[in-house]
Amino acid sequence: MADSPISPPPGEPIGARPDLPVCARHPDRATGLRCVRCDRPACPECLREASVGYQCVDCVNRGRATVRRPRTFVGAEFGGRPVVTPVLIAVNVLVFAVTAAQAGSVAGNQRSPLFGDLLMYTPSVALGGEWWRLLTSGFLHFGPLHLALNMIALYVLGRDLEPVFGRLRFSAVYLVSLLGGSVAVYLFGGLNTVVAGASGAVYGLMGAMLVAVLRLKLNAGPALGVIALNVVLSFTLPGISLLGHIGGLVIGAAVTAGLVYAPAGKRNTWQAAVVAAAVVLLVVMAVVRTGQLV
């Protein structure tokens, strides 16, 4: 029969047992216990229950560091909480608040000087070299209703996609889709068209959702229905940038296809190459368009 793993003989303090080794982490504590993994002496405070016996905290920590965590089909670790989504919403709301304060009007925030400096306006990009407008216009909104609709859609899509894609991949899909929507307007829109809003990026997330559903072989009906409804609204409602929506949708779906169908063996390299290729393609098309306008 083994000795008691915890209690010393009655009336005898632990420190009075010179025949016992001392804890590896607490030299002032004698102990009759050992870690089943490294066989070092360990006091009860330094032991954790394992599948067989007890392991010391050092072995437990080393074991956790070497265990591969489960990942999603895209390559992200399971259990990640949305962080990028609320940050993006906060940035959009902050920019709107600044433009509304500058304009002295919530409904007329587009009169803000900052709004004029950041919106998508083809002559400013082609003739003024203000390339940042292709991205910054995606953080502007015409009035509170425009902002609310886009942020609600971003929240609904982001809370489902970001945990699956991971923060980095989700951010890449969002930003490349945003750029894709602006470039589509730049390539095919009228010269005097003024465009702003996160709709291109949001439509890119819709495309990402559809591709993910198809990859998992789930029912694509709901995703297709949402996309079809929004495309119809883009055609019918006045003041909507159809080109920006379609551009974001196509680019978002294409980039996501590259992410979810990447070979598992070289997934990270393949995915980085897909995102880089999409950005380079959009930049090249924008440069070619600029050469035609100048």
N, C-alpha and C positions, 0 to 999 in steps of 0.2 A: 504494500500500500504506500502511495506517495505521501510525502509530508504535506501539510496544509500550505497552499500557495500564498496565503495572505497573512495569517495570524502567527505571531511568535508564541512560544510556550507561555502559559499564564504567568503573569507577574514578572516577565523578563522583557525589558525594552529592547527594541531592535538594535540600537546602538551597542548593547552589551553582548552581542553575539560575535565574538572575534573569529569564530569558525566560518562565518558566512562572508561571501564576497560583497563588495559595495556596488551600488548602482552606477552604471557607466555615465549617467548624466547627473547623478547626485552623489558625490563621493562620501557625503556624511550619512548616507542611508545604507545599512546592510540589508541584503535581500537574498532570499532563497529562490527567486524567480529568474528565468532566463527567456530571452527572445527565441522563439522556435526557428527564426530565419537566420540570425547572425550569431546566436548562442551567447550574446553578451548578457551579463547580469543586468536586471532592470527592476526597479521598484514598481509597485502597483500603479502609481501615477503615470509612469512612462510606458505602460503597456496598453495595447488595444486588442480587442478580441478579433481574431481572424477566423477563416474557415476551419483551420485546425490549430488549436492552441491560441497563444497570444504572441503578438509581434510588438517590438518597441516602436516608438513614434518615428525614429529615424528610418527604419525599414519601411514603415507604412508610407512615409513621404516619398522615399525613393521609388517605391512601387507605383504610387500615383503618377509620378513624373514619367515613368516608362510605359504606362498603359495608354494605348491609342484610344482616343475618344471617338465615339461614333459620329459619323458625318452624314449630311444629307446627300441627295443624289447630285447636287451641284458642287459639293466639296466643302461646305461650311460645317462647323461644329454644331451639334445639337444643343438646344437650350439657350441660344443667344436671345437676349431681349432687344426689341427695337430701340435703337439709339439715333440712327441717322434720320429716321422718319420724323420724330418730334423736333430734331434740330432743324431740319429743312422747313418744317411748318413754322418754327419760331423765327427763322431768318426771313421767310416770306412776310410774316405778320409784322416783323420789325421794320422791314423796308417799306411796307405799306404805311405804317404809322409815321415814319419819317416823311414820306411824300405827302401824306395828309396834313402833317404839321406845317410843312413848308408851303403848301398850297392854301392853308387855312380852311380846308374843306375836306370832309371825308368822302363825299360823293364826287368831288371834282379834284381828286388828288393828282390826276394827270397833268394839272397845271404846275406841278412842282418842278423846279429847275433840275433836281436829281432825276426825276422821271424822264425829262427831255434828254438828259445825258446818257441814260442807260437803255432806253427802248430800242427795238429793232427798226432801223430806218435805212433802207438800202443805199441811198446816196451818201449817208454818213459813213457807211462801211466802205463802199467802193471808192469814193472820192476823198473822204477824210481819213481813211485808214483806221477807223475806230472799230477794230475787230472785236473788242470786248463786248460790243452790243449783241453779238450772236449768243452769248451766254447770259449776260446780265439782264437781258429782256425777259428771261424766264423767271425772274424774281420780282417782276412788277405786275400790278393788277389794276384794271380800270374799275375802281369802286369796290365797296365791301361785298357785294353779291358775287362778283367775279372771283374775289379772293376766297370767299366762303365755299363756293362750289368746288374750286380746285383743291382747297385744303382738306375738305371732307373726302374727296376722292383719293387724295394722297394718303390720308390716314387709313382709309378702308383697305387700299391696296398694299400700303406699306406694312401694316400690322401682320399681314399674311405672308408677304414676299420676303421682307427683310430677315426674319428668323430662318427661312429656308435658304436664302442666297448668301447670308452673311453680310456684314456691314460694308466690306470693301466691294464685293460684287454688286450689291444693291446700289451703292453709290455710283458705280461705273455705269450700270444700266440707266439710272436716272439722268446722269449728266450727259451721257452720249445721246440719249433720246432727246434731251433738251436741245443739244447742239444740232441734232438731226432735224428737228422741227424748224429751227431758225434757218438752217442752210436750205431747206426745201423752200421756204419763203423767199430767201435770197436768190435762189436759182430760177424759180418759176413765178414769183409774185410780181405785182406791178411795182414800178419804180417809186411811187409815192405812198406805198402801203406802210402803215404804222402798226406794228405788232408787239404785243407784250402779254405775258402770262405763263403760267407753269403747265398749260394744257399739253404742249408737246411732250414734256417729260411724263405727265400723267398718262397720256395715250401710250407712251413707251412702256409704262408699267402694265397697262392693259395687254399689250402685245406679249410682254414677258409672262403674264399670268396664263395666257392662252398656250404659249409654247410649253410652259411647265406642266400644264394640265395634259397636253398631248404626250409629253415625255413620260408622264406617270400612267398614261393610258386610262385616264379618268373621263367622266362624262364632260365633253367640251361644250355642251349646249348652253349652260348658263354663261360661260365666258364669252361665247360667240354672240349670245343675245345682248349682253352688256355692250360689247364693241359695236354691234350693228345699230343699237339704239343711239349710241353716242355719235356714230358716223352720220346717221340720219339727221340728228339734231344739228350737226355741223353744216349740213347742206341747207337746212330749213331756217335756222335762226339767223337773224341779221347780225352783222358785226363779228362773226366767228371766222377764225383763220383756218379754213379747211386744209390748206397746204401744211400749216404747222402741225395740225392734228395727224394727218396722214404720214407726214415725214417722221414724226416722233413714233408713231405706231410701227411703221416699217422698220426703222432702225432699231427700236427696242426689241422687236420680235427677232430680228436677224442676229443681234448681239447675244440675246438670250439663247438662241439656238446654238450658237458657238459655245456658250458656257455649259449648257446642260448635256450636249452631245460630245463634249471633249473626251478624248481617250483617258481612261482612269489612270494609266501609268504615268502620263505626263500632263495631268490635268491643269496644274497651275501655270505651266509654261504655255500650253495651248490657249488657255483662257486669257492670259495676258496678251498673247499675240492677237487674239480676236479683237479685243478692245482697242489695242494699238492700231490695228489695221482699219477698224471702223473710223477712228479719229483721223488717221492719215487720209483715208478716202474722202471724208467730209471736207477736210482742209484743202485738199487738192481741187475738189470740185468748186469750192468757194473761190480759190485763187484763179481758176480758169474763168469763172463767171466774172470776176473782177476785171480780168483782161479784156473781156467782151464789152464791159460797161465803160471803161476808161477811154 
